Amino acid sequence: MTTPSELTLLALQIGFLLLLWVFIFAIVYALRSDLFGQRVRKLQPDAPAAAQVPASAFPASPAAASPAPPTAPVARPAASHGGGTGELASTENATRLVITSGTKAGAEFPLGHDEITIGRSSDSAIIIRDDYTSTHHARLMLWNGRWMIQDLDSTNGTFLNGSRVTVPTPIPLGATVKVGATTFELRR
């Protein structure tokens, strides 16, 4: 039986070393992407909260098409979670989104008939810049006239009255929704 030459062994060692470095760079890239999300272009320093929501995000036309119904089964929040009136937020009783804590506490956004995306990305309807919010974190959408919250596979999750949202879930009027370090409510 012949033994491989020293040159062949050196070539294999270098090959394995290069392969190891490729795996290390792949892991670092995946961690960076998970922790910091996709790169977004820089915007001007924080303008007033109402100025950051594009007018097209909230059309006044009731004829606007609503998003397709959720494909996953809808779970209703248990009444024992507290918060909210128990009455589900709909187009008839919810007219505004009010941020109750976080960097934009006190800001109000009108509710129209289109979905509202929330995240760090500049293409989100409501832009929240904090370390715990994903680039595309959550979405508020209308389904059969009721407001639903959907987590968009965010790293830190979306919470409704302290319970993590895993499927599109109806929002009770006045219930606390937490996205990153920001909380908000749907109000009359």
For each residue, the residues with C-beta under 8 A, 3 or more apart:
1:
2:
3:
4: 8 9
5: 8 9
6: 9 10
7: 10 11
8: 4 5 11 12
9: 4 5 6 12 13
10: 6 7 13 14
11: 7 8 14 15
12: 8 9 15 16
13: 9 10 16 17
14: 10 11 17 18
15: 11 12 18 19
16: 12 13 19 20
17: 13 14 20 21
18: 14 15 21 22
19: 15 16 22 23
20: 16 17 23 24
21: 17 18 24 25
22: 18 19 25 26
23: 19 20 26 27
24: 20 21 27 28
25: 21 22 28 29
26: 22 23 29 30
27: 23 24 30 31
28: 24 25 31 32
29: 25 26 32 33
30: 26 27 33 34
31: 27 28 34 35
32: 28 29 35 36
33: 29 30 36 37 38
34: 30 31 155
35: 31 32 155
36: 32 33
37: 33 40 120 121 134 135 155
38: 33 121 135
39:
40: 37 120 121 122 135
41: 122
42:
43: 122 127
44: 47
45:
46: 52 129
47: 44 51 52
48: 51 52
49: 52 53 99 104 107 108 109
50: 53 107 108 109
51: 47 48
52: 46 47 48 49 126 127
53: 49 50 57 58 109 125 126
54: 57 125
55: 58
56: 59
57: 53 54 112 114 116 125
58: 53 55 109 110 111 112 114 116 125
59: 56 64 112 113 114
60: 112
61: 64 113
62: 91 113
63:
64: 59 61 112 113 114
65:
66: 113 141 142 143
67: 115 141 142 143
68:
69: 143 144
70: 74 143 148 150 167 168
71:
72: 167 168
73: 167
74: 70 148 167 168 169 170
75: 166 167 169
76: 169 170
77: 81 160 161 163 169 170 172 175
78: 81 163
79: 86
80:
81: 77 78 160 161 162 163 175
82: 161 162
83: 161 162 172 174 175 176
84: 87 161 171 172 173 174 175 176
85: 172 173 174
86: 79 172
87: 84 93 172 173
88: 146 147 170 171 172 173
89: 93 94 146 147 170 171 172 173 175 186
90: 93 94 145 146 147
91: 62 94 111 113 142 145 147
92: 145
93: 87 89 90 173 188
94: 89 90 91 111 147 173 186 187 188
95: 110 111 187 188
96: 108 109 110 111 186 187 188
97: 108 109 110 111 116 126 140 184 185 186 187
98: 106 107 108 184 185 186 187
99: 49 102 104 105 106 107 108 182 183 184
100: 105 176 183 184 185
101: 105 181 182 183
102: 99 105 128 130 180 181 182 183
103: 128 129 130 181 182
104: 49 99 107 128 182
105: 99 100 101 102
106: 98 99
107: 49 50 98 99 104
108: 49 50 96 97 98 99
109: 49 50 53 58 96 97 116 125 126
110: 58 95 96 97
111: 58 91 94 95 96 97 116 147 186
112: 57 58 59 60 64
113: 59 61 62 64 66 91 142
114: 57 58 59 64 142
115: 67 139 140 141 142
116: 57 58 97 109 111 125 126 139 140 141
117: 121 123 124 125 126 136 138 139 152
118: 124 125 126 128 133 137 138 139 140 179
119: 124 127 128 133 134 135 136 137 138 152 154
120: 37 40 124 127 128 129 130 133 134 135 137
121: 37 38 40 117 124 127 135 136
122: 40 41 43 127
123: 117
124: 117 118 119 120 121 127 128 136 137
125: 53 54 57 58 109 116 117 118
126: 52 53 97 109 116 117 118
127: 43 52 119 120 121 122 124
128: 102 103 104 118 119 120 124 133 137 179 180 182
129: 46 103 120 133
130: 102 103 120 133 180 181 182
131: 180 181
132: 156 180 181
133: 118 119 120 128 129 130 137 154 156 179 180 181 182
134: 37 119 120 137 152 153 154 155 156 180
135: 37 38 40 119 120 121
136: 117 119 121 124 152 154
137: 118 119 120 124 128 133 134 151 152 154 158 179 180
138: 117 118 119 149 150 151 152 154 158 165 177 179
139: 115 116 117 118 149 150 152
140: 97 115 116 118 147 148 149 150 171
141: 66 67 115 116 147 148 150 168
142: 66 67 91 113 114 115 145 146 147 148
143: 66 67 69 70 146 148 168
144: 69
145: 90 91 92 142
146: 88 89 90 142 143 170 171
147: 88 89 90 91 94 111 140 141 142 170 171 186
148: 70 74 140 141 142 143 168 169 170 171
149: 138 139 140 158 160 165 168 169 171 177
150: 70 138 139 140 141 158 165 167 168 169
151: 137 138 154 157 158 164 165 166
152: 117 119 134 136 137 138 139
153: 134
154: 119 133 134 136 137 138 151 157 158 179
155: 34 35 37 134
156: 132 133 134 180
157: 151 154 164 165
158: 137 138 149 150 151 154 164 165 177 178 179
159: 162 163 164 165 176 177 178
160: 77 81 149 163 165 169 171 175 176 177 178
161: 77 81 82 83 84 172 175 176
162: 81 82 83 159 176 178
163: 77 78 81 159 160
164: 151 157 158 159
165: 138 149 150 151 157 158 159 160 168 169
166: 75 151
167: 70 72 73 74 75 150
168: 70 72 74 141 143 148 149 150 165
169: 74 75 76 77 148 149 150 160 165
170: 74 76 77 88 89 146 147 148
171: 84 88 89 140 146 147 148 149 160 175 177 186
172: 77 83 84 85 86 87 88 89 161 175
173: 84 85 87 88 89 93 94 186 187 188
174: 83 84 85 185 186 187
175: 77 81 83 84 89 160 161 171 172 185 186
176: 83 84 100 159 160 161 162 183 184 185
177: 138 149 158 159 160 171 183 184 185 186
178: 158 159 160 162 182 183
179: 118 128 133 137 138 154 158 182 183 184
180: 102 128 130 131 132 133 134 137 156
181: 101 102 103 130 131 132 133
182: 99 101 102 103 104 128 130 133 178 179
183: 99 100 101 102 176 177 178 179
184: 97 98 99 100 176 177 179
185: 97 98 100 174 175 176 177
186: 89 94 96 97 98 111 147 171 173 174 175 177
187: 94 95 96 97 98 173 174
188: 93 94 95 96 173
